[in-house]
Amino acid sequence: MEFDKLVHQPTRLQIFAYLYRHGETGFTELQEELGITEGNLASHLGTMEDSDAVAVEKEFVDRKPKTTYRLTDGGETAFEDHIDRLEALIDGLDE
């Protein structure tokens, strides 16, 4: 059973799970909720964006930049496939 390294990496798995549950989320909220440094979060989100797992929207709100992230359909599928693999692995322990 092969895991998708994009999703399986622990920090990205946290990001996938948070975005899957909460939908569109701002950078600062992600950083605070997950306890990840700004640079580390930006790096992982960049990797996820390059893989088309995350969509990024940048806008100005009250003259301040605001960046939000959400999983793409492909990102949601990748996360769901990963969960299915984990569940199969756990189910296989009973055999």
Phi and psi in radians as a Rosetta constraint file:
Dihedral C 1 N 2 CA 2 C 2 CIRCULARHARMONIC -1.809 0.35
Dihedral N 2 CA 2 C 2 N 3 CIRCULARHARMONIC 2.302 0.35
Dihedral C 2 N 3 CA 3 C 3 CIRCULARHARMONIC -1.685 0.35
Dihedral N 3 CA 3 C 3 N 4 CIRCULARHARMONIC 2.538 0.35
Dihedral C 3 N 4 CA 4 C 4 CIRCULARHARMONIC -1.267 0.35
Dihedral N 4 CA 4 C 4 N 5 CIRCULARHARMONIC 2.000 0.35
Dihedral C 4 N 5 CA 5 C 5 CIRCULARHARMONIC -1.085 0.35
Dihedral N 5 CA 5 C 5 N 6 CIRCULARHARMONIC -0.482 0.35
Dihedral C 5 N 6 CA 6 C 6 CIRCULARHARMONIC -1.080 0.35
Dihedral N 6 CA 6 C 6 N 7 CIRCULARHARMONIC -0.756 0.35
Dihedral C 6 N 7 CA 7 C 7 CIRCULARHARMONIC -1.520 0.35
Dihedral N 7 CA 7 C 7 N 8 CIRCULARHARMONIC -0.635 0.35
Dihedral C 7 N 8 CA 8 C 8 CIRCULARHARMONIC -1.217 0.35
Dihedral N 8 CA 8 C 8 N 9 CIRCULARHARMONIC -0.465 0.35
Dihedral C 8 N 9 CA 9 C 9 CIRCULARHARMONIC -1.001 0.35
Dihedral N 9 CA 9 C 9 N 10 CIRCULARHARMONIC 2.252 0.35
Dihedral C 9 N 10 CA 10 C 10 CIRCULARHARMONIC -0.935 0.35
Dihedral N 10 CA 10 C 10 N 11 CIRCULARHARMONIC -0.793 0.35
Dihedral C 10 N 11 CA 11 C 11 CIRCULARHARMONIC -1.170 0.35
Dihedral N 11 CA 11 C 11 N 12 CIRCULARHARMONIC -0.773 0.35
Dihedral C 11 N 12 CA 12 C 12 CIRCULARHARMONIC -1.147 0.35
Dihedral N 12 CA 12 C 12 N 13 CIRCULARHARMONIC -0.599 0.35
Dihedral C 12 N 13 CA 13 C 13 CIRCULARHARMONIC -1.059 0.35
Dihedral N 13 CA 13 C 13 N 14 CIRCULARHARMONIC -0.700 0.35
Dihedral C 13 N 14 CA 14 C 14 CIRCULARHARMONIC -1.093 0.35
Dihedral N 14 CA 14 C 14 N 15 CIRCULARHARMONIC -0.750 0.35
Dihedral C 14 N 15 CA 15 C 15 CIRCULARHARMONIC -1.128 0.35
Dihedral N 15 CA 15 C 15 N 16 CIRCULARHARMONIC -0.830 0.35
Dihedral C 15 N 16 CA 16 C 16 CIRCULARHARMONIC -0.967 0.35
Dihedral N 16 CA 16 C 16 N 17 CIRCULARHARMONIC -0.856 0.35
Dihedral C 16 N 17 CA 17 C 17 CIRCULARHARMONIC -1.107 0.35
Dihedral N 17 CA 17 C 17 N 18 CIRCULARHARMONIC -0.740 0.35
Dihedral C 17 N 18 CA 18 C 18 CIRCULARHARMONIC -1.130 0.35
Dihedral N 18 CA 18 C 18 N 19 CIRCULARHARMONIC -0.831 0.35
Dihedral C 18 N 19 CA 19 C 19 CIRCULARHARMONIC -1.160 0.35
Dihedral N 19 CA 19 C 19 N 20 CIRCULARHARMONIC -0.625 0.35
Dihedral C 19 N 20 CA 20 C 20 CIRCULARHARMONIC -1.089 0.35
Dihedral N 20 CA 20 C 20 N 21 CIRCULARHARMONIC -0.742 0.35
Dihedral C 20 N 21 CA 21 C 21 CIRCULARHARMONIC -1.351 0.35
Dihedral N 21 CA 21 C 21 N 22 CIRCULARHARMONIC -0.708 0.35
Dihedral C 21 N 22 CA 22 C 22 CIRCULARHARMONIC -1.779 0.35
Dihedral N 22 CA 22 C 22 N 23 CIRCULARHARMONIC -0.195 0.35
Dihedral C 22 N 23 CA 23 C 23 CIRCULARHARMONIC 1.283 0.35
Dihedral N 23 CA 23 C 23 N 24 CIRCULARHARMONIC -2.593 0.35
Dihedral C 23 N 24 CA 24 C 24 CIRCULARHARMONIC -1.031 0.35
Dihedral N 24 CA 24 C 24 N 25 CIRCULARHARMONIC 2.247 0.35
Dihedral C 24 N 25 CA 25 C 25 CIRCULARHARMONIC -2.453 0.35
Dihedral N 25 CA 25 C 25 N 26 CIRCULARHARMONIC 2.492 0.35
Dihedral C 25 N 26 CA 26 C 26 CIRCULARHARMONIC -1.350 0.35
Dihedral N 26 CA 26 C 26 N 27 CIRCULARHARMONIC 2.751 0.35
Dihedral C 26 N 27 CA 27 C 27 CIRCULARHARMONIC -1.019 0.35
Dihedral N 27 CA 27 C 27 N 28 CIRCULARHARMONIC -0.839 0.35
Dihedral C 27 N 28 CA 28 C 28 CIRCULARHARMONIC -1.094 0.35
Dihedral N 28 CA 28 C 28 N 29 CIRCULARHARMONIC -0.721 0.35
Dihedral C 28 N 29 CA 29 C 29 CIRCULARHARMONIC -1.082 0.35
Dihedral N 29 CA 29 C 29 N 30 CIRCULARHARMONIC -0.789 0.35
Dihedral C 29 N 30 CA 30 C 30 CIRCULARHARMONIC -1.025 0.35
Dihedral N 30 CA 30 C 30 N 31 CIRCULARHARMONIC -0.817 0.35
Dihedral C 30 N 31 CA 31 C 31 CIRCULARHARMONIC -1.058 0.35
Dihedral N 31 CA 31 C 31 N 32 CIRCULARHARMONIC -0.807 0.35
Dihedral C 31 N 32 CA 32 C 32 CIRCULARHARMONIC -1.208 0.35
Dihedral N 32 CA 32 C 32 N 33 CIRCULARHARMONIC -0.776 0.35
Dihedral C 32 N 33 CA 33 C 33 CIRCULARHARMONIC -1.164 0.35
Dihedral N 33 CA 33 C 33 N 34 CIRCULARHARMONIC -0.631 0.35
Dihedral C 33 N 34 CA 34 C 34 CIRCULARHARMONIC -1.668 0.35
Dihedral N 34 CA 34 C 34 N 35 CIRCULARHARMONIC -0.188 0.35
Dihedral C 34 N 35 CA 35 C 35 CIRCULARHARMONIC 1.146 0.35
Dihedral N 35 CA 35 C 35 N 36 CIRCULARHARMONIC 0.704 0.35
Dihedral C 35 N 36 CA 36 C 36 CIRCULARHARMONIC -1.905 0.35
Dihedral N 36 CA 36 C 36 N 37 CIRCULARHARMONIC 2.474 0.35
Dihedral C 36 N 37 CA 37 C 37 CIRCULARHARMONIC -1.146 0.35
Dihedral N 37 CA 37 C 37 N 38 CIRCULARHARMONIC 2.708 0.35
Dihedral C 37 N 38 CA 38 C 38 CIRCULARHARMONIC -0.985 0.35
Dihedral N 38 CA 38 C 38 N 39 CIRCULARHARMONIC -0.824 0.35
Dihedral C 38 N 39 CA 39 C 39 CIRCULARHARMONIC -1.133 0.35
Dihedral N 39 CA 39 C 39 N 40 CIRCULARHARMONIC -0.730 0.35
Dihedral C 39 N 40 CA 40 C 40 CIRCULARHARMONIC -1.140 0.35
Dihedral N 40 CA 40 C 40 N 41 CIRCULARHARMONIC -0.776 0.35
Dihedral C 40 N 41 CA 41 C 41 CIRCULARHARMONIC -1.101 0.35
Dihedral N 41 CA 41 C 41 N 42 CIRCULARHARMONIC -0.797 0.35
Dihedral C 41 N 42 CA 42 C 42 CIRCULARHARMONIC -1.048 0.35
Dihedral N 42 CA 42 C 42 N 43 CIRCULARHARMONIC -0.714 0.35
Dihedral C 42 N 43 CA 43 C 43 CIRCULARHARMONIC -1.097 0.35
Dihedral N 43 CA 43 C 43 N 44 CIRCULARHARMONIC -0.828 0.35
Dihedral C 43 N 44 CA 44 C 44 CIRCULARHARMONIC -1.178 0.35
Dihedral N 44 CA 44 C 44 N 45 CIRCULARHARMONIC -0.710 0.35
Dihedral C 44 N 45 CA 45 C 45 CIRCULARHARMONIC -1.119 0.35
Dihedral N 45 CA 45 C 45 N 46 CIRCULARHARMONIC -0.634 0.35
Dihedral C 45 N 46 CA 46 C 46 CIRCULARHARMONIC -1.083 0.35
Dihedral N 46 CA 46 C 46 N 47 CIRCULARHARMONIC -0.757 0.35
Dihedral C 46 N 47 CA 47 C 47 CIRCULARHARMONIC -1.079 0.35
Dihedral N 47 CA 47 C 47 N 48 CIRCULARHARMONIC -0.746 0.35
Dihedral C 47 N 48 CA 48 C 48 CIRCULARHARMONIC -1.181 0.35
Dihedral N 48 CA 48 C 48 N 49 CIRCULARHARMONIC -0.659 0.35
Dihedral C 48 N 49 CA 49 C 49 CIRCULARHARMONIC -1.168 0.35
Dihedral N 49 CA 49 C 49 N 50 CIRCULARHARMONIC -0.750 0.35
Dihedral C 49 N 50 CA 50 C 50 CIRCULARHARMONIC -1.060 0.35
Dihedral N 50 CA 50 C 50 N 51 CIRCULARHARMONIC -0.484 0.35
Dihedral C 50 N 51 CA 51 C 51 CIRCULARHARMONIC -1.621 0.35
Dihedral N 51 CA 51 C 51 N 52 CIRCULARHARMONIC 0.137 0.35
Dihedral C 51 N 52 CA 52 C 52 CIRCULARHARMONIC 1.042 0.35
Dihedral N 52 CA 52 C 52 N 53 CIRCULARHARMONIC 0.512 0.35
Dihedral C 52 N 53 CA 53 C 53 CIRCULARHARMONIC -1.616 0.35
Dihedral N 53 CA 53 C 53 N 54 CIRCULARHARMONIC -0.386 0.35
Dihedral C 53 N 54 CA 54 C 54 CIRCULARHARMONIC -2.258 0.35
Dihedral N 54 CA 54 C 54 N 55 CIRCULARHARMONIC 2.416 0.35
Dihedral C 54 N 55 CA 55 C 55 CIRCULARHARMONIC -1.807 0.35
Dihedral N 55 CA 55 C 55 N 56 CIRCULARHARMONIC 2.441 0.35
Dihedral C 55 N 56 CA 56 C 56 CIRCULARHARMONIC -2.036 0.35
Dihedral N 56 CA 56 C 56 N 57 CIRCULARHARMONIC 2.355 0.35
Dihedral C 56 N 57 CA 57 C 57 CIRCULARHARMONIC -2.201 0.35
Dihedral N 57 CA 57 C 57 N 58 CIRCULARHARMONIC 2.197 0.35
Dihedral C 57 N 58 CA 58 C 58 CIRCULARHARMONIC -2.019 0.35
Dihedral N 58 CA 58 C 58 N 59 CIRCULARHARMONIC 2.324 0.35
Dihedral C 58 N 59 CA 59 C 59 CIRCULARHARMONIC -2.636 0.35
Dihedral N 59 CA 59 C 59 N 60 CIRCULARHARMONIC 3.010 0.35
Dihedral C 59 N 60 CA 60 C 60 CIRCULARHARMONIC -1.932 0.35
Dihedral N 60 CA 60 C 60 N 61 CIRCULARHARMONIC 2.289 0.35
Dihedral C 60 N 61 CA 61 C 61 CIRCULARHARMONIC -2.177 0.35
Dihedral N 61 CA 61 C 61 N 62 CIRCULARHARMONIC 2.082 0.35
Dihedral C 61 N 62 CA 62 C 62 CIRCULARHARMONIC 0.903 0.35
Dihedral N 62 CA 62 C 62 N 63 CIRCULARHARMONIC 0.772 0.35
Dihedral C 62 N 63 CA 63 C 63 CIRCULARHARMONIC 1.151 0.35
Dihedral N 63 CA 63 C 63 N 64 CIRCULARHARMONIC 0.242 0.35
Dihedral C 63 N 64 CA 64 C 64 CIRCULARHARMONIC -1.999 0.35
Dihedral N 64 CA 64 C 64 N 65 CIRCULARHARMONIC 2.412 0.35
Dihedral C 64 N 65 CA 65 C 65 CIRCULARHARMONIC -1.194 0.35
Dihedral N 65 CA 65 C 65 N 66 CIRCULARHARMONIC 2.433 0.35
Dihedral C 65 N 66 CA 66 C 66 CIRCULARHARMONIC -2.324 0.35
Dihedral N 66 CA 66 C 66 N 67 CIRCULARHARMONIC 2.196 0.35
Dihedral C 66 N 67 CA 67 C 67 CIRCULARHARMONIC -2.030 0.35
Dihedral N 67 CA 67 C 67 N 68 CIRCULARHARMONIC 2.232 0.35
Dihedral C 67 N 68 CA 68 C 68 CIRCULARHARMONIC -2.127 0.35
Dihedral N 68 CA 68 C 68 N 69 CIRCULARHARMONIC 2.690 0.35
Dihedral C 68 N 69 CA 69 C 69 CIRCULARHARMONIC -2.253 0.35
Dihedral N 69 CA 69 C 69 N 70 CIRCULARHARMONIC 2.564 0.35
Dihedral C 69 N 70 CA 70 C 70 CIRCULARHARMONIC -2.610 0.35
Dihedral N 70 CA 70 C 70 N 71 CIRCULARHARMONIC 2.687 0.35
Dihedral C 70 N 71 CA 71 C 71 CIRCULARHARMONIC -1.261 0.35
Dihedral N 71 CA 71 C 71 N 72 CIRCULARHARMONIC 2.438 0.35
Dihedral C 71 N 72 CA 72 C 72 CIRCULARHARMONIC -1.360 0.35
Dihedral N 72 CA 72 C 72 N 73 CIRCULARHARMONIC 3.019 0.35
Dihedral C 72 N 73 CA 73 C 73 CIRCULARHARMONIC -1.008 0.35
Dihedral N 73 CA 73 C 73 N 74 CIRCULARHARMONIC -0.723 0.35
Dihedral C 73 N 74 CA 74 C 74 CIRCULARHARMONIC -1.132 0.35
Dihedral N 74 CA 74 C 74 N 75 CIRCULARHARMONIC -0.647 0.35
Dihedral C 74 N 75 CA 75 C 75 CIRCULARHARMONIC -1.147 0.35
Dihedral N 75 CA 75 C 75 N 76 CIRCULARHARMONIC -0.729 0.35
Dihedral C 75 N 76 CA 76 C 76 CIRCULARHARMONIC -1.108 0.35
Dihedral N 76 CA 76 C 76 N 77 CIRCULARHARMONIC -0.746 0.35
Dihedral C 76 N 77 CA 77 C 77 CIRCULARHARMONIC -1.104 0.35
Dihedral N 77 CA 77 C 77 N 78 CIRCULARHARMONIC -0.759 0.35
Dihedral C 77 N 78 CA 78 C 78 CIRCULARHARMONIC -1.058 0.35
Dihedral N 78 CA 78 C 78 N 79 CIRCULARHARMONIC -0.749 0.35
Dihedral C 78 N 79 CA 79 C 79 CIRCULARHARMONIC -1.140 0.35
Dihedral N 79 CA 79 C 79 N 80 CIRCULARHARMONIC -0.797 0.35
Dihedral C 79 N 80 CA 80 C 80 CIRCULARHARMONIC -1.090 0.35
Dihedral N 80 CA 80 C 80 N 81 CIRCULARHARMONIC -0.704 0.35
Dihedral C 80 N 81 CA 81 C 81 CIRCULARHARMONIC -1.099 0.35
Dihedral N 81 CA 81 C 81 N 82 CIRCULARHARMONIC -0.686 0.35
Dihedral C 81 N 82 CA 82 C 82 CIRCULARHARMONIC -1.116 0.35
Dihedral N 82 CA 82 C 82 N 83 CIRCULARHARMONIC -0.776 0.35
Dihedral C 82 N 83 CA 83 C 83 CIRCULARHARMONIC -1.085 0.35
Dihedral N 83 CA 83 C 83 N 84 CIRCULARHARMONIC -0.726 0.35
Dihedral C 83 N 84 CA 84 C 84 CIRCULARHARMONIC -1.048 0.35
Dihedral N 84 CA 84 C 84 N 85 CIRCULARHARMONIC -0.724 0.35
Dihedral C 84 N 85 CA 85 C 85 CIRCULARHARMONIC -1.134 0.35
Dihedral N 85 CA 85 C 85 N 86 CIRCULARHARMONIC -0.740 0.35
Dihedral C 85 N 86 CA 86 C 86 CIRCULARHARMONIC -1.097 0.35
Dihedral N 86 CA 86 C 86 N 87 CIRCULARHARMONIC -0.744 0.35
Dihedral C 86 N 87 CA 87 C 87 CIRCULARHARMONIC -1.118 0.35
Dihedral N 87 CA 87 C 87 N 88 CIRCULARHARMONIC -0.689 0.35
Dihedral C 87 N 88 CA 88 C 88 CIRCULARHARMONIC -1.127 0.35
Dihedral N 88 CA 88 C 88 N 89 CIRCULARHARMONIC -0.684 0.35
Dihedral C 88 N 89 CA 89 C 89 CIRCULARHARMONIC -1.113 0.35
Dihedral N 89 CA 89 C 89 N 90 CIRCULARHARMONIC -0.783 0.35
Dihedral C 89 N 90 CA 90 C 90 CIRCULARHARMONIC -1.136 0.35
Dihedral N 90 CA 90 C 90 N 91 CIRCULARHARMONIC -0.770 0.35
Dihedral C 90 N 91 CA 91 C 91 CIRCULARHARMONIC -1.062 0.35
Dihedral N 91 CA 91 C 91 N 92 CIRCULARHARMONIC -0.612 0.35
Dihedral C 91 N 92 CA 92 C 92 CIRCULARHARMONIC -1.185 0.35
Dihedral N 92 CA 92 C 92 N 93 CIRCULARHARMONIC -0.309 0.35
Dihedral C 92 N 93 CA 93 C 93 CIRCULARHARMONIC -1.203 0.35
Dihedral N 93 CA 93 C 93 N 94 CIRCULARHARMONIC -0.428 0.35
Dihedral C 93 N 94 CA 94 C 94 CIRCULARHARMONIC -1.343 0.35
Dihedral N 94 CA 94 C 94 N 95 CIRCULARHARMONIC -0.278 0.35
